Amino acid sequence: MARKPVTGSELIQQLNDMVAELIKENRKLKRDVDRLTARGSAAASSAVERSLRTIQRRVQRALKEPPRRKARKATGAVARKQKTGTRRRKTTE
């Protein structure tokens, strides 16, 4: 089935209806978030505090200057790696 072309005024009305529905849904979601936040904030606060302390400790460790290591002395003869490359063949002309 082919759709009939939508006129400008019909399109504007459809868009207005969609926007009104989105606003209505957004208000409902905000109410839900407020309700859940109020209900769960007491129980979650200790877990959040614990997580924040853990993150703070990790950041402090990361920012701390790492201990300097002593340089190792080379023991014995150092084996040299043989160069492996392409060798040119002698061409006979």
PyMOL Python script that loads the backbone (N, CA, C, O; Angstrom):
from pymol import cmd

cmd.read_pdbstr("""\
ATOM      1  N   MET A   1       0.826  -1.180   0.000  1.00  0.00           N
ATOM      2  CA  MET A   1       0.000   0.000   0.000  1.00  0.00           C
ATOM      3  C   MET A   1       0.870   1.242   0.000  1.00  0.00           C
ATOM      4  O   MET A   1       1.872   1.311   0.711  1.00  0.00           O
ATOM      5  N   ALA A   2       0.500   2.175  -0.761  1.00  0.00           N
ATOM      6  CA  ALA A   2       1.237   3.432  -0.837  1.00  0.00           C
ATOM      7  C   ALA A   2       0.670   4.414   0.185  1.00  0.00           C
ATOM      8  O   ALA A   2      -0.541   4.504   0.388  1.00  0.00           O
ATOM      9  N   ARG A   3       1.562   5.129   0.807  1.00  0.00           N
ATOM     10  CA  ARG A   3       1.121   6.143   1.765  1.00  0.00           C
ATOM     11  C   ARG A   3       0.754   7.408   1.021  1.00  0.00           C
ATOM     12  O   ARG A   3       1.313   7.724  -0.029  1.00  0.00           O
ATOM     13  N   LYS A   4      -0.193   8.117   1.587  1.00  0.00           N
ATOM     14  CA  LYS A   4      -0.519   9.401   0.975  1.00  0.00           C
ATOM     15  C   LYS A   4       0.489  10.431   1.490  1.00  0.00           C
ATOM     16  O   LYS A   4       0.940  10.328   2.631  1.00  0.00           O
ATOM     17  N   PRO A   5       0.836  11.382   0.700  1.00  0.00           N
ATOM     18  CA  PRO A   5       1.808  12.378   1.126  1.00  0.00           C
ATOM     19  C   PRO A   5       1.278  13.175   2.318  1.00  0.00           C
ATOM     20  O   PRO A   5       0.098  13.522   2.374  1.00  0.00           O
ATOM     21  N   VAL A   6       2.162  13.454   3.259  1.00  0.00           N
ATOM     22  CA  VAL A   6       1.795  14.186   4.461  1.00  0.00           C
ATOM     23  C   VAL A   6       1.958  15.678   4.178  1.00  0.00           C
ATOM     24  O   VAL A   6       2.977  16.120   3.649  1.00  0.00           O
ATOM     25  N   THR A   7       0.948  16.426   4.537  1.00  0.00           N
ATOM     26  CA  THR A   7       1.028  17.877   4.323  1.00  0.00           C
ATOM     27  C   THR A   7       1.812  18.506   5.475  1.00  0.00           C
ATOM     28  O   THR A   7       2.074  17.861   6.490  1.00  0.00           O
ATOM     29  N   GLY A   8       2.171  19.742   5.303  1.00  0.00           N
ATOM     30  CA  GLY A   8       2.959  20.456   6.302  1.00  0.00           C
ATOM     31  C   GLY A   8       2.270  20.554   7.643  1.00  0.00           C
ATOM     32  O   GLY A   8       2.901  20.357   8.681  1.00  0.00           O
ATOM     33  N   SER A   9       0.980  20.858   7.637  1.00  0.00           N
ATOM     34  CA  SER A   9       0.262  21.005   8.906  1.00  0.00           C
ATOM     35  C   SER A   9       0.101  19.659   9.622  1.00  0.00           C
ATOM     36  O   SER A   9       0.157  19.597  10.850  1.00  0.00           O
ATOM     37  N   GLU A  10      -0.098  18.584   8.853  1.00  0.00           N
ATOM     38  CA  GLU A  10      -0.205  17.258   9.465  1.00  0.00           C
ATOM     39  C   GLU A  10       1.124  16.836  10.084  1.00  0.00           C
ATOM     40  O   GLU A  10       1.161  16.251  11.166  1.00  0.00           O
ATOM     41  N   LEU A  11       2.201  17.139   9.391  1.00  0.00           N
ATOM     42  CA  LEU A  11       3.533  16.803   9.875  1.00  0.00           C
ATOM     43  C   LEU A  11       3.835  17.551  11.171  1.00  0.00           C
ATOM     44  O   LEU A  11       4.370  16.975  12.119  1.00  0.00           O
ATOM     45  N   ILE A  12       3.493  18.826  11.206  1.00  0.00           N
ATOM     46  CA  ILE A  12       3.713  19.626  12.417  1.00  0.00           C
ATOM     47  C   ILE A  12       2.892  19.066  13.571  1.00  0.00           C
ATOM     48  O   ILE A  12       3.377  19.010  14.701  1.00  0.00           O
ATOM     49  N   GLN A  13       1.662  18.653  13.305  1.00  0.00           N
ATOM     50  CA  GLN A  13       0.811  18.086  14.350  1.00  0.00           C
ATOM     51  C   GLN A  13       1.395  16.780  14.879  1.00  0.00           C
ATOM     52  O   GLN A  13       1.391  16.541  16.086  1.00  0.00           O
ATOM     53  N   GLN A  14       1.900  15.925  13.972  1.00  0.00           N
ATOM     54  CA  GLN A  14       2.521  14.666  14.394  1.00  0.00           C
ATOM     55  C   GLN A  14       3.740  14.934  15.272  1.00  0.00           C
ATOM     56  O   GLN A  14       3.931  14.285  16.300  1.00  0.00           O
ATOM     57  N   LEU A  15       4.559  15.891  14.856  1.00  0.00           N
ATOM     58  CA  LEU A  15       5.752  16.225  15.637  1.00  0.00           C
ATOM     59  C   LEU A  15       5.381  16.787  17.005  1.00  0.00           C
ATOM     60  O   LEU A  15       6.013  16.445  18.005  1.00  0.00           O
ATOM     61  N   ASN A  16       4.369  17.641  17.060  1.00  0.00           N
ATOM     62  CA  ASN A  16       3.914  18.188  18.340  1.00  0.00           C
ATOM     63  C   ASN A  16       3.425  17.074  19.262  1.00  0.00           C
ATOM     64  O   ASN A  16       3.717  17.090  20.458  1.00  0.00           O
ATOM     65  N   ASP A  17       2.689  16.114  18.722  1.00  0.00           N
ATOM     66  CA  ASP A  17       2.221  14.987  19.515  1.00  0.00           C
ATOM     67  C   ASP A  17       3.393  14.167  20.057  1.00  0.00           C
ATOM     68  O   ASP A  17       3.396  13.761  21.219  1.00  0.00           O
ATOM     69  N   MET A  18       4.387  13.932  19.196  1.00  0.00           N
ATOM     70  CA  MET A  18       5.572  13.172  19.622  1.00  0.00           C
ATOM     71  C   MET A  18       6.318  13.895  20.732  1.00  0.00           C
ATOM     72  O   MET A  18       6.723  13.276  21.716  1.00  0.00           O
ATOM     73  N   VAL A  19       6.502  15.192  20.581  1.00  0.00           N
ATOM     74  CA  VAL A  19       7.219  15.980  21.589  1.00  0.00           C
ATOM     75  C   VAL A  19       6.448  15.964  22.911  1.00  0.00           C
ATOM     76  O   VAL A  19       7.051  15.831  23.975  1.00  0.00           O
ATOM     77  N   ALA A  20       5.124  16.099  22.850  1.00  0.00           N
ATOM     78  CA  ALA A  20       4.313  16.063  24.070  1.00  0.00           C
ATOM     79  C   ALA A  20       4.450  14.708  24.766  1.00  0.00           C
ATOM     80  O   ALA A  20       4.545  14.648  25.992  1.00  0.00           O
ATOM     81  N   GLU A  21       4.461  13.644  24.004  1.00  0.00           N
ATOM     82  CA  GLU A  21       4.624  12.302  24.580  1.00  0.00           C
ATOM     83  C   GLU A  21       5.998  12.147  25.215  1.00  0.00           C
ATOM     84  O   GLU A  21       6.112  11.561  26.292  1.00  0.00           O
ATOM     85  N   LEU A  22       7.033  12.653  24.577  1.00  0.00           N
ATOM     86  CA  LEU A  22       8.386  12.579  25.139  1.00  0.00           C
ATOM     87  C   LEU A  22       8.487  13.367  26.443  1.00  0.00           C
ATOM     88  O   LEU A  22       9.109  12.907  27.400  1.00  0.00           O
ATOM     89  N   ILE A  23       7.878  14.550  26.484  1.00  0.00           N
ATOM     90  CA  ILE A  23       7.900  15.359  27.702  1.00  0.00           C
ATOM     91  C   ILE A  23       7.194  14.621  28.832  1.00  0.00           C
ATOM     92  O   ILE A  23       7.675  14.602  29.965  1.00  0.00           O
ATOM     93  N   LYS A  24       6.062  14.019  28.522  1.00  0.00           N
ATOM     94  CA  LYS A  24       5.298  13.267  29.518  1.00  0.00           C
ATOM     95  C   LYS A  24       6.122  12.098  30.064  1.00  0.00           C
ATOM     96  O   LYS A  24       6.157  11.867  31.273  1.00  0.00           O
ATOM     97  N   GLU A  25       6.779  11.369  29.172  1.00  0.00           N
ATOM     98  CA  GLU A  25       7.596  10.232  29.576  1.00  0.00           C
ATOM     99  C   GLU A  25       8.799  10.695  30.394  1.00  0.00           C
ATOM    100  O   GLU A  25       9.179  10.041  31.365  1.00  0.00           O
ATOM    101  N   ASN A  26       9.396  11.820  30.005  1.00  0.00           N
ATOM    102  CA  ASN A  26      10.545  12.351  30.728  1.00  0.00           C
ATOM    103  C   ASN A  26      10.166  12.714  32.161  1.00  0.00           C
ATOM    104  O   ASN A  26      10.931  12.443  33.087  1.00  0.00           O
ATOM    105  N   ARG A  27       9.001  13.319  32.355  1.00  0.00           N
ATOM    106  CA  ARG A  27       8.539  13.664  33.700  1.00  0.00           C
ATOM    107  C   ARG A  27       8.358  12.408  34.544  1.00  0.00           C
ATOM    108  O   ARG A  27       8.742  12.373  35.713  1.00  0.00           O
ATOM    109  N   LYS A  28       7.770  11.376  33.939  1.00  0.00           N
ATOM    110  CA  LYS A  28       7.557  10.119  34.660  1.00  0.00           C
ATOM    111  C   LYS A  28       8.896   9.510  35.063  1.00  0.00           C
ATOM    112  O   LYS A  28       9.048   9.047  36.193  1.00  0.00           O
ATOM    113  N   LEU A  29       9.864   9.506  34.156  1.00  0.00           N
ATOM    114  CA  LEU A  29      11.177   8.934  34.453  1.00  0.00           C
ATOM    115  C   LEU A  29      11.891   9.721  35.553  1.00  0.00           C
ATOM    116  O   LEU A  29      12.565   9.136  36.400  1.00  0.00           O
ATOM    117  N   LYS A  30      11.741  11.054  35.538  1.00  0.00           N
ATOM    118  CA  LYS A  30      12.356  11.866  36.598  1.00  0.00           C
ATOM    119  C   LYS A  30      11.756  11.537  37.954  1.00  0.00           C
ATOM    120  O   LYS A  30      12.477  11.448  38.948  1.00  0.00           O
ATOM    121  N   ARG A  31      10.444  11.355  38.002  1.00  0.00           N
ATOM    122  CA  ARG A  31       9.791  10.983  39.262  1.00  0.00           C
ATOM    123  C   ARG A  31      10.302   9.625  39.749  1.00  0.00           C
ATOM    124  O   ARG A  31      10.574   9.442  40.935  1.00  0.00           O
ATOM    125  N   ASP A  32      10.428   8.674  38.812  1.00  0.00           N
ATOM    126  CA  ASP A  32      10.933   7.347  39.171  1.00  0.00           C
ATOM    127  C   ASP A  32      12.354   7.421  39.717  1.00  0.00           C
ATOM    128  O   ASP A  32      12.679   6.768  40.709  1.00  0.00           O
ATOM    129  N   VAL A  33      13.192   8.212  39.070  1.00  0.00           N
ATOM    130  CA  VAL A  33      14.584   8.359  39.516  1.00  0.00           C
ATOM    131  C   VAL A  33      14.622   8.970  40.913  1.00  0.00           C
ATOM    132  O   VAL A  33      15.364   8.495  41.772  1.00  0.00           O
ATOM    133  N   ASP A  34      13.834  10.015  41.150  1.00  0.00           N
ATOM    134  CA  ASP A  34      13.794  10.643  42.472  1.00  0.00           C
ATOM    135  C   ASP A  34      13.339   9.650  43.537  1.00  0.00           C
ATOM    136  O   ASP A  34      13.909   9.594  44.627  1.00  0.00           O
ATOM    137  N   ARG A  35      12.320   8.876  43.220  1.00  0.00           N
ATOM    138  CA  ARG A  35      11.786   7.906  44.176  1.00  0.00           C
ATOM    139  C   ARG A  35      12.823   6.823  44.485  1.00  0.00           C
ATOM    140  O   ARG A  35      13.031   6.477  45.648  1.00  0.00           O
ATOM    141  N   LEU A  36      13.466   6.293  43.455  1.00  0.00           N
ATOM    142  CA  LEU A  36      14.459   5.240  43.664  1.00  0.00           C
ATOM    143  C   LEU A  36      15.705   5.765  44.377  1.00  0.00           C
ATOM    144  O   LEU A  36      16.303   5.063  45.192  1.00  0.00           O
ATOM    145  N   THR A  37      16.088   6.997  44.067  1.00  0.00           N
ATOM    146  CA  THR A  37      17.253   7.585  44.722  1.00  0.00           C
ATOM    147  C   THR A  37      16.991   7.762  46.210  1.00  0.00           C
ATOM    148  O   THR A  37      17.852   7.459  47.037  1.00  0.00           O
ATOM    149  N   ALA A  38      15.807   8.250  46.549  1.00  0.00           N
ATOM    150  CA  ALA A  38      15.468   8.451  47.960  1.00  0.00           C
ATOM    151  C   ALA A  38      15.415   7.115  48.693  1.00  0.00           C
ATOM    152  O   ALA A  38      15.855   7.023  49.839  1.00  0.00           O
ATOM    153  N   ARG A  39      14.891   6.097  48.058  1.00  0.00           N
ATOM    154  CA  ARG A  39      14.742   4.797  48.711  1.00  0.00           C
ATOM    155  C   ARG A  39      16.087   4.092  48.849  1.00  0.00           C
ATOM    156  O   ARG A  39      16.365   3.477  49.878  1.00  0.00           O
ATOM    157  N   GLY A  40      16.919   4.180  47.820  1.00  0.00           N
ATOM    158  CA  GLY A  40      18.167   3.423  47.830  1.00  0.00           C
ATOM    159  C   GLY A  40      19.363   4.174  48.345  1.00  0.00           C
ATOM    160  O   GLY A  40      20.434   3.582  48.481  1.00  0.00           O
ATOM    161  N   SER A  41      19.234   5.454  48.640  1.00  0.00           N
ATOM    162  CA  SER A  41      20.403   6.228  49.028  1.00  0.00           C
ATOM    163  C   SER A  41      20.973   5.797  50.360  1.00  0.00           C
ATOM    164  O   SER A  41      22.192   5.800  50.530  1.00  0.00           O
ATOM    165  N   ALA A  42      20.124   5.423  51.318  1.00  0.00           N
ATOM    166  CA  ALA A  42      20.616   5.024  52.636  1.00  0.00           C
ATOM    167  C   ALA A  42      21.421   3.733  52.554  1.00  0.00           C
ATOM    168  O   ALA A  42      22.491   3.622  53.152  1.00  0.00           O
ATOM    169  N   ALA A  43      20.911   2.774  51.821  1.00  0.00           N
ATOM    170  CA  ALA A  43      21.588   1.480  51.717  1.00  0.00           C
ATOM    171  C   ALA A  43      22.852   1.582  50.875  1.00  0.00           C
ATOM    172  O   ALA A  43      23.845   0.905  51.142  1.00  0.00           O
ATOM    173  N   ALA A  44      22.807   2.418  49.876  1.00  0.00           N
ATOM    174  CA  ALA A  44      23.931   2.493  48.949  1.00  0.00           C
ATOM    175  C   ALA A  44      25.043   3.419  49.435  1.00  0.00           C
ATOM    176  O   ALA A  44      26.163   3.359  48.927  1.00  0.00           O
ATOM    177  N   SER A  45      24.746   4.274  50.416  1.00  0.00           N
ATOM    178  CA  SER A  45      25.736   5.269  50.815  1.00  0.00           C
ATOM    179  C   SER A  45      27.004   4.631  51.359  1.00  0.00           C
ATOM    180  O   SER A  45      28.100   5.108  51.063  1.00  0.00           O
ATOM    181  N   SER A  46      26.888   3.561  52.150  1.00  0.00           N
ATOM    182  CA  SER A  46      28.091   2.927  52.690  1.00  0.00           C
ATOM    183  C   SER A  46      28.903   2.271  51.573  1.00  0.00           C
ATOM    184  O   SER A  46      30.132   2.321  51.589  1.00  0.00           O
ATOM    185  N   ALA A  47      28.226   1.661  50.612  1.00  0.00           N
ATOM    186  CA  ALA A  47      28.934   1.038  49.488  1.00  0.00           C
ATOM    187  C   ALA A  47      29.616   2.096  48.632  1.00  0.00           C
ATOM    188  O   ALA A  47      30.725   1.888  48.140  1.00  0.00           O
ATOM    189  N   VAL A  48      28.950   3.222  48.459  1.00  0.00           N
ATOM    190  CA  VAL A  48      29.533   4.306  47.667  1.00  0.00           C
ATOM    191  C   VAL A  48      30.757   4.864  48.377  1.00  0.00           C
ATOM    192  O   VAL A  48      31.783   5.115  47.745  1.00  0.00           O
ATOM    193  N   GLU A  49      30.654   5.058  49.688  1.00  0.00           N
ATOM    194  CA  GLU A  49      31.797   5.571  50.451  1.00  0.00           C
ATOM    195  C   GLU A  49      32.979   4.619  50.358  1.00  0.00           C
ATOM    196  O   GLU A  49      34.118   5.052  50.178  1.00  0.00           O
ATOM    197  N   ARG A  50      32.713   3.333  50.479  1.00  0.00           N
ATOM    198  CA  ARG A  50      33.774   2.331  50.392  1.00  0.00           C
ATOM    199  C   ARG A  50      34.437   2.379  49.013  1.00  0.00           C
ATOM    200  O   ARG A  50      35.662   2.316  48.902  1.00  0.00           O
ATOM    201  N   SER A  51      33.626   2.489  47.977  1.00  0.00           N
ATOM    202  CA  SER A  51      34.166   2.550  46.615  1.00  0.00           C
ATOM    203  C   SER A  51      35.004   3.804  46.413  1.00  0.00           C
ATOM    204  O   SER A  51      36.055   3.764  45.773  1.00  0.00           O
ATOM    205  N   LEU A  52      34.529   4.920  46.964  1.00  0.00           N
ATOM    206  CA  LEU A  52      35.288   6.165  46.826  1.00  0.00           C
ATOM    207  C   LEU A  52      36.631   6.081  47.550  1.00  0.00           C
ATOM    208  O   LEU A  52      37.644   6.572  47.050  1.00  0.00           O
ATOM    209  N   ARG A  53      36.633   5.457  48.730  1.00  0.00           N
ATOM    210  CA  ARG A  53      37.905   5.297  49.446  1.00  0.00           C
ATOM    211  C   ARG A  53      38.872   4.429  48.650  1.00  0.00           C
ATOM    212  O   ARG A  53      40.069   4.712  48.594  1.00  0.00           O
ATOM    213  N   THR A  54      38.351   3.379  48.039  1.00  0.00           N
ATOM    214  CA  THR A  54      39.192   2.499  47.227  1.00  0.00           C
ATOM    215  C   THR A  54      39.772   3.243  46.041  1.00  0.00           C
ATOM    216  O   THR A  54      40.957   3.106  45.736  1.00  0.00           O
ATOM    217  N   ILE A  55      38.947   4.029  45.372  1.00  0.00           N
ATOM    218  CA  ILE A  55      39.413   4.804  44.215  1.00  0.00           C
ATOM    219  C   ILE A  55      40.460   5.816  44.656  1.00  0.00           C
ATOM    220  O   ILE A  55      41.475   6.003  43.985  1.00  0.00           O
ATOM    221  N   GLN A  56      40.208   6.473  45.797  1.00  0.00           N
ATOM    222  CA  GLN A  56      41.156   7.462  46.298  1.00  0.00           C
ATOM    223  C   GLN A  56      42.508   6.805  46.596  1.00  0.00           C
ATOM    224  O   GLN A  56      43.557   7.362  46.272  1.00  0.00           O
ATOM    225  N   ARG A  57      42.479   5.632  47.208  1.00  0.00           N
ATOM    226  CA  ARG A  57      43.713   4.920  47.524  1.00  0.00           C
ATOM    227  C   ARG A  57      44.468   4.547  46.252  1.00  0.00           C
ATOM    228  O   ARG A  57      45.692   4.673  46.197  1.00  0.00           O
ATOM    229  N   ARG A  58      43.752   4.093  45.235  1.00  0.00           N
ATOM    230  CA  ARG A  58      44.400   3.728  43.967  1.00  0.00           C
ATOM    231  C   ARG A  58      45.025   4.938  43.288  1.00  0.00           C
ATOM    232  O   ARG A  58      46.125   4.858  42.742  1.00  0.00           O
ATOM    233  N   VAL A  59      44.311   6.061  43.327  1.00  0.00           N
ATOM    234  CA  VAL A  59      44.845   7.274  42.701  1.00  0.00           C
ATOM    235  C   VAL A  59      46.102   7.722  43.428  1.00  0.00           C
ATOM    236  O   VAL A  59      47.083   8.108  42.792  1.00  0.00           O
ATOM    237  N   GLN A  60      46.080   7.674  44.766  1.00  0.00           N
ATOM    238  CA  GLN A  60      47.259   8.077  45.521  1.00  0.00           C
ATOM    239  C   GLN A  60      48.439   7.179  45.204  1.00  0.00           C
ATOM    240  O   GLN A  60      49.560   7.662  45.053  1.00  0.00           O
ATOM    241  N   ARG A  61      48.206   5.890  45.100  1.00  0.00           N
ATOM    242  CA  ARG A  61      49.295   4.972  44.735  1.00  0.00           C
ATOM    243  C   ARG A  61      49.823   5.262  43.346  1.00  0.00           C
ATOM    244  O   ARG A  61      51.030   5.208  43.109  1.00  0.00           O
ATOM    245  N   ALA A  62      48.912   5.573  42.419  1.00  0.00           N
ATOM    246  CA  ALA A  62      49.337   5.830  41.034  1.00  0.00           C
ATOM    247  C   ALA A  62      50.152   7.106  40.946  1.00  0.00           C
ATOM    248  O   ALA A  62      51.071   7.204  40.133  1.00  0.00           O
ATOM    249  N   LEU A  63      49.821   8.090  41.781  1.00  0.00           N
ATOM    250  CA  LEU A  63      50.538   9.362  41.724  1.00  0.00           C
ATOM    251  C   LEU A  63      51.855   9.324  42.494  1.00  0.00           C
ATOM    252  O   LEU A  63      52.728  10.166  42.281  1.00  0.00           O
ATOM    253  N   LYS A  64      51.996   8.358  43.378  1.00  0.00           N
ATOM    254  CA  LYS A  64      53.216   8.237  44.165  1.00  0.00           C
ATOM    255  C   LYS A  64      54.365   7.878  43.231  1.00  0.00           C
ATOM    256  O   LYS A  64      54.202   7.097  42.294  1.00  0.00           O
ATOM    257  N   GLU A  65      55.536   8.466  43.505  1.00  0.00           N
ATOM    258  CA  GLU A  65      56.695   8.184  42.661  1.00  0.00           C
ATOM    259  C   GLU A  65      57.145   6.751  42.919  1.00  0.00           C
ATOM    260  O   GLU A  65      57.310   6.359  44.074  1.00  0.00           O
ATOM    261  N   PRO A  66      57.346   5.969  41.874  1.00  0.00           N
ATOM    262  CA  PRO A  66      57.736   4.574  42.069  1.00  0.00           C
ATOM    263  C   PRO A  66      59.161   4.495  42.632  1.00  0.00           C
ATOM    264  O   PRO A  66      59.973   5.378  42.352  1.00  0.00           O
ATOM    265  N   PRO A  67      59.478   3.481  43.403  1.00  0.00           N
ATOM    266  CA  PRO A  67      60.836   3.352  43.944  1.00  0.00           C
ATOM    267  C   PRO A  67      61.825   3.136  42.811  1.00  0.00           C
ATOM    268  O   PRO A  67      61.540   2.451  41.829  1.00  0.00           O
ATOM    269  N   ARG A  68      62.979   3.731  42.975  1.00  0.00           N
ATOM    270  CA  ARG A  68      63.996   3.605  41.916  1.00  0.00           C
ATOM    271  C   ARG A  68      64.720   2.279  42.062  1.00  0.00           C
ATOM    272  O   ARG A  68      65.051   1.856  43.169  1.00  0.00           O
ATOM    273  N   ARG A  69      64.957   1.640  40.952  1.00  0.00           N
ATOM    274  CA  ARG A  69      65.642   0.351  40.967  1.00  0.00           C
ATOM    275  C   ARG A  69      67.120   0.570  40.675  1.00  0.00           C
ATOM    276  O   ARG A  69      67.499   1.474  39.931  1.00  0.00           O
ATOM    277  N   LYS A  70      67.920  -0.259  41.263  1.00  0.00           N
ATOM    278  CA  LYS A  70      69.347  -0.174  40.999  1.00  0.00           C
ATOM    279  C   LYS A  70      69.617  -0.795  39.637  1.00  0.00           C
ATOM    280  O   LYS A  70      69.013  -1.799  39.259  1.00  0.00           O
ATOM    281  N   ALA A  71      70.541  -0.173  38.910  1.00  0.00           N
ATOM    282  CA  ALA A  71      70.887  -0.700  37.590  1.00  0.00           C
ATOM    283  C   ALA A  71      71.701  -1.978  37.757  1.00  0.00           C
ATOM    284  O   ALA A  71      72.594  -2.048  38.601  1.00  0.00           O
ATOM    285  N   ARG A  72      71.395  -2.964  36.964  1.00  0.00           N
ATOM    286  CA  ARG A  72      72.139  -4.219  37.011  1.00  0.00           C
ATOM    287  C   ARG A  72      73.420  -4.085  36.223  1.00  0.00           C
ATOM    288  O   ARG A  72      73.475  -3.408  35.196  1.00  0.00           O
ATOM    289  N   LYS A  73      74.439  -4.734  36.717  1.00  0.00           N
ATOM    290  CA  LYS A  73      75.692  -4.768  35.973  1.00  0.00           C
ATOM    291  C   LYS A  73      75.648  -5.970  35.045  1.00  0.00           C
ATOM    292  O   LYS A  73      75.121  -7.026  35.396  1.00  0.00           O
ATOM    293  N   ALA A  74      76.202  -5.794  33.869  1.00  0.00           N
ATOM    294  CA  ALA A  74      76.238  -6.891  32.909  1.00  0.00           C
ATOM    295  C   ALA A  74      77.233  -7.927  33.386  1.00  0.00           C
ATOM    296  O   ALA A  74      78.360  -7.589  33.748  1.00  0.00           O
ATOM    297  N   THR A  75      76.835  -9.163  33.390  1.00  0.00           N
ATOM    298  CA  THR A  75      77.741 -10.225  33.830  1.00  0.00           C
ATOM    299  C   THR A  75      78.189 -11.028  32.629  1.00  0.00           C
ATOM    300  O   THR A  75      77.377 -11.417  31.789  1.00  0.00           O
ATOM    301  N   GLY A  76      79.469 -11.271  32.555  1.00  0.00           N
ATOM    302  CA  GLY A  76      79.998 -12.092  31.471  1.00  0.00           C
ATOM    303  C   GLY A  76      80.009 -11.347  30.152  1.00  0.00           C
ATOM    304  O   GLY A  76      79.727 -10.151  30.082  1.00  0.00           O
ATOM    305  N   ALA A  77      80.338 -12.078  29.126  1.00  0.00           N
ATOM    306  CA  ALA A  77      80.397 -11.495  27.795  1.00  0.00           C
ATOM    307  C   ALA A  77      78.986 -11.331  27.254  1.00  0.00           C
ATOM    308  O   ALA A  77      78.129 -12.198  27.423  1.00  0.00           O
ATOM    309  N   VAL A  78      78.777 -10.239  26.625  1.00  0.00           N
ATOM    310  CA  VAL A  78      77.473  -9.973  26.038  1.00  0.00           C
ATOM    311  C   VAL A  78      77.455 -10.584  24.645  1.00  0.00           C
ATOM    312  O   VAL A  78      78.296 -10.264  23.805  1.00  0.00           O
ATOM    313  N   ALA A  79      76.514 -11.444  24.411  1.00  0.00           N
ATOM    314  CA  ALA A  79      76.409 -12.086  23.101  1.00  0.00           C
ATOM    315  C   ALA A  79      75.817 -11.088  22.126  1.00  0.00           C
ATOM    316  O   ALA A  79      74.780 -10.477  22.384  1.00  0.00           O
ATOM    317  N   ARG A  80      76.491 -10.937  21.013  1.00  0.00           N
ATOM    318  CA  ARG A  80      75.997 -10.015  19.995  1.00  0.00           C
ATOM    319  C   ARG A  80      75.102 -10.761  19.027  1.00  0.00           C
ATOM    320  O   ARG A  80      75.376 -11.890  18.618  1.00  0.00           O
ATOM    321  N   LYS A  81      74.056 -10.104  18.689  1.00  0.00           N
ATOM    322  CA  LYS A  81      73.103 -10.699  17.762  1.00  0.00           C
ATOM    323  C   LYS A  81      73.627 -10.512  16.339  1.00  0.00           C
ATOM    324  O   LYS A  81      74.004  -9.410  15.941  1.00  0.00           O
ATOM    325  N   GLN A  82      73.641 -11.585  15.600  1.00  0.00           N
ATOM    326  CA  GLN A  82      74.136 -11.510  14.237  1.00  0.00           C
ATOM    327  C   GLN A  82      73.093 -10.826  13.371  1.00  0.00           C
ATOM    328  O   GLN A  82      71.897 -11.104  13.466  1.00  0.00           O
ATOM    329  N   LYS A  83      73.575  -9.924  12.525  1.00  0.00           N
ATOM    330  CA  LYS A  83      72.677  -9.221  11.629  1.00  0.00           C
ATOM    331  C   LYS A  83      72.132 -10.181  10.595  1.00  0.00           C
ATOM    332  O   LYS A  83      72.872 -10.921   9.948  1.00  0.00           O
ATOM    333  N   THR A  84      70.839 -10.149  10.459  1.00  0.00           N
ATOM    334  CA  THR A  84      70.235 -10.978   9.421  1.00  0.00           C
ATOM    335  C   THR A  84      69.565 -10.036   8.443  1.00  0.00           C
ATOM    336  O   THR A  84      68.585  -9.367   8.772  1.00  0.00           O
ATOM    337  N   GLY A  85      70.085  -9.994   7.285  1.00  0.00           N
ATOM    338  CA  GLY A  85      69.538  -9.116   6.273  1.00  0.00           C
ATOM    339  C   GLY A  85      69.523  -9.830   4.941  1.00  0.00           C
ATOM    340  O   GLY A  85      69.827 -11.020   4.854  1.00  0.00           O
ATOM    341  N   THR A  86      69.175  -9.112   3.931  1.00  0.00           N
ATOM    342  CA  THR A  86      69.187  -9.729   2.606  1.00  0.00           C
ATOM    343  C   THR A  86      70.562  -9.513   2.008  1.00  0.00           C
ATOM    344  O   THR A  86      71.094  -8.403   2.007  1.00  0.00           O
ATOM    345  N   ARG A  87      71.104 -10.557   1.518  1.00  0.00           N
ATOM    346  CA  ARG A  87      72.418 -10.452   0.876  1.00  0.00           C
ATOM    347  C   ARG A  87      72.221 -10.426  -0.622  1.00  0.00           C
ATOM    348  O   ARG A  87      71.337 -11.081  -1.174  1.00  0.00           O
ATOM    349  N   ARG A  88      73.059  -9.661  -1.248  1.00  0.00           N
ATOM    350  CA  ARG A  88      72.969  -9.581  -2.711  1.00  0.00           C
ATOM    351  C   ARG A  88      73.717 -10.735  -3.325  1.00  0.00           C
ATOM    352  O   ARG A  88      74.816 -11.087  -2.896  1.00  0.00           O
ATOM    353  N   ARG A  89      73.119 -11.307  -4.313  1.00  0.00           N
ATOM    354  CA  ARG A  89      73.778 -12.394  -5.041  1.00  0.00           C
ATOM    355  C   ARG A  89      74.662 -11.799  -6.117  1.00  0.00           C
ATOM    356  O   ARG A  89      74.366 -10.761  -6.708  1.00  0.00           O
ATOM    357  N   LYS A  90      75.724 -12.480  -6.340  1.00  0.00           N
ATOM    358  CA  LYS A  90      76.568 -12.053  -7.441  1.00  0.00           C
ATOM    359  C   LYS A  90      75.922 -12.514  -8.727  1.00  0.00           C
ATOM    360  O   LYS A  90      75.596 -13.688  -8.902  1.00  0.00           O
ATOM    361  N   THR A  91      75.748 -11.572  -9.611  1.00  0.00           N
ATOM    362  CA  THR A  91      75.100 -11.930 -10.865  1.00  0.00           C
ATOM    363  C   THR A  91      76.163 -12.111 -11.941  1.00  0.00           C
ATOM    364  O   THR A  91      77.122 -11.345 -12.035  1.00  0.00           O
ATOM    365  N   THR A  92      75.970 -13.102 -12.715  1.00  0.00           N
ATOM    366  CA  THR A  92      76.885 -13.342 -13.844  1.00  0.00           C
ATOM    367  C   THR A  92      76.171 -12.959 -15.109  1.00  0.00           C
ATOM    368  O   THR A  92      75.088 -13.446 -15.430  1.00  0.00           O
ATOM    369  N   GLU A  93      76.800 -12.100 -15.786  1.00  0.00           N
ATOM    370  CA  GLU A  93      76.169 -11.647 -17.027  1.00  0.00           C
ATOM    371  C   GLU A  93      76.868 -12.158 -18.222  1.00  0.00           C
ATOM    372  O   GLU A  93      76.461 -11.868 -19.347  1.00  0.00           O
TER     373      GLU A  93
END
""", "prot")
cmd.dss("prot")
cmd.show_as("cartoon", "prot")
cmd.util.cbc("prot")
cmd.orient("prot")
